[in-house]
């Protein structure tokens, strides 16, 4: 089978979901191409769009929240969104690319490439079957413009949200958010000490806010010498250098820059503190890691934190960071942690990646009969 996956660099979750499908499909012997369609225009447009997104949510999250709210309002109108119109510029290069290949199916993990495909469909361009994969626990604005053949959503409880936006229920499959094999395979890594580990991921959190979180955590750690905080700084070199300068000598805090082993770090930790990104939260729930959600980006992450806290899959501290020590103290209860892990196991499908690929294989197989 020939597979095309179209993603977008606005946040790592969309690419991670795409890579999960790519990894599984290739393991089954299928040929897979995956890229950001903005690459087709050149001038590193995909990187520019990705950087613009990260800078906006990191330095002006409230502005991003206003744009999201505007998108929700616009989505209720019976006219195409400005984003849809802007993405029409990709029509010709994307059509030429697809027609030069012989794909059996197209996956889309972001609404931007979904809108591009919808543009082609509206012009009568012959396309293979299309599947859109939602990576948040809500129907984000303009999803209804994607016009995919099928929509993969995180779970049954969000189906009505998508239906309310005009997406036919017959096209919605609550198979879950796909995660890579690293989060589902059994690990042979074991703890070699009796320490309790807290894992903090910076994601797209700004330097000053992240620094405050570490300071608050440091005060908590001072009362618990058997606890260690591991901070994943990622690509945020400014954050790493500032923390190293101010916290570097504190033995209960370990700083990590980039890592390809986030799944192993999650497995080893007793509590994971992170933004409520749909993909990272799902990865933690698949692994069965107690979650504390902080600093949601206004918009879809606000909905993610509501969903996870309402279903008992996380503690939602949100923007009120003074509640972080309270949440950490609550996590000391084994009974509370077990209840949270039970909720995660109930709500999250750990076999999502395999189930999505099973569906795609069966869909194409039936078409070929």
C-alpha positions in Angstrom: 0.0 0.0 0.0 1.2 3.5 -0.8 0.6 5.9 2.0 0.9 9.7 2.2 0.9 11.5 5.6 0.4 15.3 5.6 1.3 17.1 8.8 2.2 20.6 10.0 4.9 22.0 12.2 2.7 24.1 14.4 3.4 22.1 17.6 5.1 18.8 17.9 2.0 16.7 18.5 0.8 16.7 14.9 4.2 15.4 13.6 4.4 12.8 16.4 1.0 11.4 15.5 2.1 11.3 11.9 5.3 9.5 12.8 3.4 7.0 14.8 1.3 6.0 11.8 4.4 6.0 9.6 6.2 3.8 11.9 3.4 1.3 12.2 2.6 1.3 8.5 6.2 0.7 7.5 6.5 -2.1 10.0 3.7 -3.8 8.0 5.6 -3.5 4.7 3.8 -0.4 3.3 5.6 2.5 1.6 5.0 5.8 3.4 5.8 9.4 2.6 5.3 12.1 5.2 5.9 15.8 5.0 4.6 19.3 5.7 2.9 20.5 2.5 4.2 24.0 3.1 7.6 22.6 2.0 6.3 22.4 -1.5 6.4 26.2 -1.8 10.0 26.4 -0.7 11.7 29.3 1.1 11.5 27.2 4.3 7.9 28.3 4.7 7.1 25.3 6.9 9.8 26.3 9.4 8.7 29.9 9.4 5.1 28.9 10.1 6.2 26.5 12.9 8.5 29.2 14.5 5.7 31.8 14.3 3.4 29.4 16.2 5.9 28.6 18.9 6.9 32.2 19.4 3.2 33.2 19.7 2.2 30.6 22.2 5.4 31.0 24.2 5.5 34.8 24.4 1.9 35.8 23.8 -0.4 32.9 24.8 -3.3 35.3 25.5 -3.1 36.6 22.0 -3.2 33.0 20.7 -6.2 32.4 22.9 -8.0 35.4 21.3 -7.2 34.1 17.8 -8.6 30.7 18.9 -11.8 32.3 20.2 -12.1 34.3 17.0 -11.7 31.0 15.1 -14.6 29.5 17.1 -16.8 32.4 16.3 -15.9 32.3 12.6 -16.4 28.6 12.5 -20.1 29.1 13.2 -20.6 31.2 10.1 -21.6 29.6 6.8 -18.7 31.0 4.9 -15.1 29.6 4.4 -12.5 30.7 6.9 -9.6 33.1 6.0 -7.3 30.2 6.8 -9.0 28.0 4.2 -8.7 30.7 1.6 -5.0 31.2 2.4 -4.3 27.5 2.0 -5.7 27.6 -1.5 -2.2 28.8 -2.5 -1.0 25.2 -2.0 -3.6 23.8 -4.4 -1.5 23.5 -7.5 1.8 22.2 -6.0 0.0 19.7 -3.8 -2.1 18.5 -6.7 1.0 18.0 -8.9 2.7 16.1 -6.1 -0.2 13.8 -5.5 -0.8 13.1 -9.2 2.9 12.3 -9.7 2.5 9.4 -7.2 0.1 6.5 -6.8 -1.2 6.8 -3.2 -3.9 4.5 -1.9 -4.7 6.6 1.2 -3.9 10.1 2.7 -3.7 10.8 6.4 -3.8 14.3 7.7 -2.8 15.2 11.3 -3.5 18.9 11.0 -6.4 21.0 9.6 -4.1 23.0 7.3 -3.3 20.1 5.0 -6.9 19.0 5.5 -8.1 22.3 4.1 -5.7 21.9 1.2 -7.1 18.5 0.4 -10.6 19.8 0.7 -9.8 22.5 -1.8 -8.7 19.9 -4.3 -11.9 17.9 -3.7 -14.1 20.9 -4.3 -12.4 21.3 -7.7 -13.2 17.7 -8.6 -9.6 16.5 -8.4 -9.5 12.7 -8.1 -8.0 11.7 -4.7 -7.5 8.5 -2.7 -9.4 8.0 0.5 -8.6 10.6 3.2 -8.4 10.2 7.0 -8.1 13.2 9.3 -6.6 12.5 12.8 -7.6 14.8 15.6 -4.8 15.3 18.2 -6.8 17.2 20.8 -9.8 16.2 23.0 -12.1 18.8 21.3 -13.2 19.7 17.8 -11.0 22.7 17.0 -12.3 25.5 14.8 -12.4 24.8 11.1 -12.2 21.0 11.4 -15.5 20.9 9.6 -13.7 22.4 6.5 -11.4 19.4 6.2 -14.1 17.3 4.4 -12.2 14.0 5.0 -13.7 10.6 4.3 -13.1 9.7 7.9 -12.2 11.4 11.1 -10.3 9.7 13.9 -11.1 11.2 17.3 -9.6 10.6 20.7 -12.5 8.7 22.3 -16.3 8.2 22.3 -16.9 11.1 24.8 -15.8 13.7 22.2 -17.8 12.3 19.3 -20.8 14.6 19.9 -18.5 17.7 19.9 -17.5 16.8 16.4 -21.0 16.0 15.3 -22.2 19.4 16.7 -19.8 21.1 14.3 -21.5 19.5 11.3 -19.3 16.4 10.8 -21.4 13.3 10.0 -21.4 10.7 12.8 -21.0 8.0 10.2 -17.5 9.4 9.4 -16.3 9.6 12.9 -14.2 6.8 14.4 -13.3 7.1 18.1 -10.1 5.0 17.8 -7.9 7.4 19.8 -4.7 9.4 19.3 -1.9 7.4 17.8 1.4 7.1 19.7 4.7 5.6 18.7 5.8 2.1 19.7 8.2 3.5 22.3 5.1 4.3 24.5 3.5 0.9 24.2 6.4 -1.6 24.2 7.6 -3.1 27.4 10.8 -1.5 28.7 13.6 -3.4 30.5 14.8 -0.2 32.2 14.4 -0.4 36.0 15.1 2.0 38.8 18.4 1.4 40.6 17.6 3.6 43.6 14.8 4.4 46.0 14.3 8.0 44.8 11.0 9.4 43.7 11.2 11.2 40.3 9.2 14.1 39.1 9.4 14.9 35.4 8.8 18.4 34.1 8.6 19.1 30.3 8.9 22.7 29.1 7.2 22.2 25.7 6.5 25.7 24.4 6.3 27.3 27.9 8.2 30.6 28.0 11.5 31.0 30.0 10.1 33.2 32.8 7.1 31.0 33.5 9.1 27.8 33.3 11.7 29.3 35.7 8.9 30.1 38.2 7.6 26.5 38.0 11.1 25.2 38.8 11.4 27.6 41.7 8.1 26.5 43.2 9.1 22.9 42.7 12.5 23.5 44.4 10.6 24.7 47.6 8.6 21.5 47.5 11.7 19.3 47.0 13.4 20.9 50.0 10.9 19.1 52.3 11.4 15.8 50.5 15.0 14.8 50.1 14.1 11.5 48.5 12.5 13.3 45.5 14.3 14.4 42.3 13.0 16.7 39.6 14.1 16.1 36.1 13.5 19.1 33.8 13.4 18.6 30.0 14.3 21.9 28.4 14.1 20.8 24.8 15.1 23.3 22.2 14.9 26.2 24.7 18.6 26.8 25.2 17.9 30.1 26.9 15.9 28.3 29.6 18.6 25.6 30.0 21.3 28.2 30.5 19.2 30.3 32.9 18.3 27.2 35.0 21.9 25.9 34.9 23.1 29.3 36.2 20.6 29.6 39.0 19.6 26.0 39.9 22.6 24.0 38.7 24.1 23.2 42.1 20.9 22.0 43.6 21.3 18.2 43.7 17.6 17.4 43.6 17.1 19.0 40.2 18.5 17.4 37.0 18.5 19.4 33.8 18.2 17.7 30.4 18.4 19.4 27.0 17.1 17.6 23.9 16.3 13.9 24.3 15.0 11.1 22.1 14.2 9.0 25.1 11.2 10.9 26.5 9.3 7.6 26.8 12.0 6.1 29.1 12.0 9.3 31.2 8.2 9.0 31.5 8.4 5.3 32.5 10.9 6.1 35.3 9.0 9.1 36.8 6.4 8.9 39.5 4.6 12.1 38.3 4.7 13.9 35.0 4.2 17.7 35.0 3.4 19.1 31.6 1.2 21.3 29.5 -2.0 19.6 28.4 -1.0 18.9 24.8 -3.3 16.2 23.4 -0.4 14.0 22.1 1.9 14.2 25.2 -1.0 13.7 27.6 -2.1 10.7 25.6 1.5 9.3 25.6 1.6 9.6 29.4 -1.8 8.0 29.8 -0.8 5.1 27.6 2.2 4.5 29.7 0.2 4.9 32.9 1.9 7.9 34.4 0.2 10.2 37.0 -0.3 13.6 35.4 -0.3 17.2 36.6 -1.3 19.7 33.9 0.0 23.2 34.0 -0.2 26.4 31.9 -2.5 25.4 29.1 -2.3 27.4 25.8 -5.7 29.1 25.7 -7.9 27.2 23.2 -7.6 23.5 22.5 -5.2 22.9 25.5 -7.8 24.6 27.8 -10.3 21.9 26.6 -7.7 19.1 27.0 -7.1 20.1 30.7 -10.9 20.2 31.3 -11.3 16.7 29.8 -8.4 15.1 31.6 -9.3 16.6 35.0 -13.0 15.9 34.6 -12.4 12.3 33.8 -9.9 11.9 36.6 -6.9 11.3 34.3 -4.9 14.3 35.7 -4.8 17.1 38.2 -5.4 20.4 36.4 -3.4 23.1 38.1 -3.7 25.3 35.1 -2.3 28.8 35.5 -2.7 28.9 39.3 0.9 27.6 40.0 0.5 28.1 43.8 -1.6 24.9 43.6 1.3 22.9 42.2 2.7 21.9 45.7 -0.9 20.9 46.7 -1.2 18.7 43.6 2.2 17.2 44.3 1.2 16.4 47.9 -2.0 14.8 46.7 0.1 12.6 44.4 1.8 11.1 47.4 -1.3 9.0 48.1 -1.0 5.6 46.4 -4.7 5.2 46.4 -5.2 8.5 44.6 -2.5 7.6 42.0 -4.1 4.2 41.4 -7.5 5.8 40.9 -6.0 8.2 38.3 -4.3 5.4 36.4 -7.5 3.4 36.4 -9.2 6.4 34.8 -6.5 6.6 32.2 -6.8 3.0 31.4 -10.6 3.4 31.0 -10.6 6.4 28.7 -7.5 6.0 26.6 -7.0 3.3 23.8 -3.4 2.1 24.0 -3.8 0.3 20.7 -4.9 3.4 18.8 -2.1 3.3 16.3 -2.6 -0.4 15.4 -6.4 0.1 15.2 -6.1 3.1 12.9 -3.8 1.2 10.6 -6.0 -1.9 10.7 -8.9 0.3 9.6 -6.9 1.8 6.8 -5.8 -1.6 5.5 -9.3 -3.0 5.6 -10.7 0.1 3.8 -8.2 -0.1 0.9 -8.5 -3.9 0.7 -12.3 -3.6 0.3 -11.9 -1.0 -2.4 -9.6 -3.3 -4.3 -12.0 -6.2 -4.4 
